[in-house]
Amino acid sequence: MEAIRQFGQYTLLLYQALRSVTEFSTYRNNLFAEFVKIGYQSIPIIMLTGVFTGAVLTLQTAYQLDTDLYPVTIVGSIVGQSIIIELAAVIGGLVLAGKVGARISTELGTMRVSEQIDALESMGFNSVTFLVVPRVLAGICMFPVLYITAATLGICGGVLAGAIDGILPPAQFMQGARQFFFPEDVVFGIVKSFVFGFVITSISCFKGYTAFGGAEGVGNATTQATVLSCIYVLLSDFVLAAILL
């Protein structure tokens, strides 16, 4: 029953947020601030994640295909497609669930238990419009940018690892990557990043917005937001793969 109750509260919060999207003047400043926090400030961790994901995947793929049965360019094909279709979006989403999701739930949870949200509403502000809408919109807009960054740097990391380890020259890596490159794979990755951005920010906003119980309650809300975001990122990844592939 508790799960059903929380799902109902979550749905109601999303409905209130959807109704408030047109009130742009209310959340404009917060929206641009969230663009910076969710997008710009997440670039370093996304760059690190993308580069090392591509590098490790290249080394492992070359190790598993250490045979004369396949051309060496197949390493670039496997690494390129794996990063574009799956790893850039999913690993990036899981990392951002910890960074972005935890920050959002902590911020809103602290505001809730310290009665700042109640103070906003007593002054006539729509707290959902002012606090929830900009965070969800920023996640939906910035996660595709972070996905493209992760995918690009993942392939660059694969090229670099292949060259440093002597597995294959960069030209052969890119030849294999181009051979099995399909534009619809990029579209699929961007669609997944849109969904992940919505899932992570909306769940984190809900957990923070409904937090209670002082500092301990904020900690519990942050933990739940991070865990649920990771679970639903993986679940939505499976659903999208089953529908779109």
N, C-alpha and C positions, 0 to 999 in steps of 0.2 A: 504493500500500500504506500510505503514511503517513496518508493521509486516512481509510482504513478503520480503521487502528489508533486514531486519535484519536476517530473516531466511536464505536468500541467503549468507549474510556475514558470518553467523555462519557455514553454510555448506562449504564455501570456506576455512574458517580457519581450520576446521576439515580435509579437503582434504590436505591442506598444512602440517598440523601436521602429517597426515598418511604418506605422502611422506617423511617426515623427520625422521621417527622412526629409520631408519637404521644408522643415523649419531650419533651413541652412544657416540663417543668420545667428541662430542660437548656438550652434556647435561648430561654426566655421573656424574659430581660433583653435579650439581643441583638436579639430580634424588635422590641421596642418602640423600641430605639435605631435600628434600621433604618427603622422607620416615620417617625421624625423625619428621618433622613438622606435617604431616598428620596422621602418625601412632602413634609414641611414645608419642607425646605431647597431643594426643586426648584420650589416655587411661584413665586418671583420670575422665573426664566427662562421658565417656562411662561406666566406672565401676559404677559411681554414678547412672547414668540413668538405667543401667541394674538391679542393686540391688533393687532399689526402685520400678521399674516397676514390677518385680517379686513379691516383698513383697505386694504391693497394690493389684495386681491382685489376689493373694492368699486370702487376706482378703475379697475382694469383692466376689470372687467365693464361698468361704465358707459361706458368708452371704446369697447369693442367693440360695444356695443348702442346707440350714439348715433344712433338712427333713430326715426322715428315709427311703425314697424311694430309695435313692442312697447310695452306700457304700462310706465311707469317702475318700477312695483312688481316687475317681473320681476328687477330687480337684487337685491332682498332675497330673492327665491325662490332664485336661483342661489347667492348667497353663503351663505345659511343652510344649504341642502342640502349644498353642497360642504364646508363646515366640519364639519357634523355627521357626514356619511358618511365623509369622507376626511381632510381636512387636519388637523383637531384631533388625530386619532389618529396619523397617519403622521408629520407634521412634529414633533409632540410626542415620538413614539417615537425619531425620528432625533436630536433634540436630547438626549434623555435617554440615548441610547446613548453619546453622548460624555461626558455629565456623570456619570450613575450607573454606566454600564458601566465607564468608565475608573477611577473611584474603587474599585469592587469588585475589579477585576482587579489594580490596584496594591496594595491592602491585602493581599489574599490572596497575591499574588506575593511581596511583601516578607516576609510571615510564612513563606512556604515557603522562600525562599532564606536567610533568617536562622535557619532551623531552629526557629521558634516552633511550627509545626504539629507537628513531630516531638516537641517538648517536651510539647505538650498530650497527644499520644497516649501518651507514656511515663508520664504521670501518670494514665492511665486514661480520659481524655476521648475521646469519639467526635468527631473533628474535623469530620466531615461534618455531624453534628447541630449542633454548636456554631457552625460558621462558614457552611456552605452553606445549610442549611435556612432560617434566619431571613432571609437576604438574598433567597432566591427567593420565600418567602411574602410578604415585605414588598413585593416588586415586583408580585406578582399582586394584592395587596390595594390598593396605593396608585396604580397606574397608572390604573385607572378613575376615581379621584378627580381625578387630574391631567388626564385626558381631559375630564371634565365642566367643570373649571375652564377649560381651553383653549377648549372649544367655546363656553362662555358668554361669555368675554371676547373671543373672535373675532367673535361676532355683535355684541357691544357696540362693538368696534373698527370694524366695518363701519358700524354706525349713526352713530358719531361722524364717520367719514371722509365719509360721505354728507352729513351735516349741515354740516360745516365747508366742504366743497368745493362745496356748493350743488347736489349731484346730485339728491337727493331728501330730503324731510323724514323724521324718524325714524318718524312714524306710517305713512307709505307703505312704508318699508323693512320694518317689522314686519308690515304687512298682507301684503306679498308673502312674507315668511318664514313666516307662519302659513298661507298659502294652500296651500303644498306641504310642510307639516310632517307627517311620519308618525312615530308613536311607535316603530315597528319600526326606523327609521333610527338612533335613539338606542341601541336594543338592539344593533344591528349595530356601532356605534361602541364600545360598552362591551365587547362580545365581542372586538373587535380589540385593545382596550387590555389586556384580560386576557392574550391571547396574546402581545402585544408585551412585557408585563411579564415573563412567563415566559421568553421567548426571550432578552431582553437580560440578565436577571440570571443565568440558568442558563449561558449561554455565557461571561459574564464570570467567574462563579465557577469554571467549568471551566478557563479559561485561566489565571486566577490561581492556582488550587489546584495545577495541574500545571506551574507555571513552574520554570525552572532556569537556571543560568548567571549568577547574581549580578545586579548592577544592570542590565546589558545585557539579560539574560533577562527581567527584570521589565518593562523598556521594550518589548521585543518582544511580550510577552504582552499588555500593555495595548493596543498598536497592533492586534494581531490581534483582541482582544476587541471593540474599537470597530468595526473594519471588518466583521468577521463579523456583529456585531449589526445593523449597518445593512443588510447584504445580506439577512439572514434576516428582518428586519422587512419589507423590500420584497417578498420572496418569499412570506412568510406573508400579507401584504396581498393579493397576487394570488390566492393559494389560497382565502382566505376569501371574497373577492369572487366568485370563480367558483362557490363552493359555496353561499353564503348569499344572493346577490342574484339 
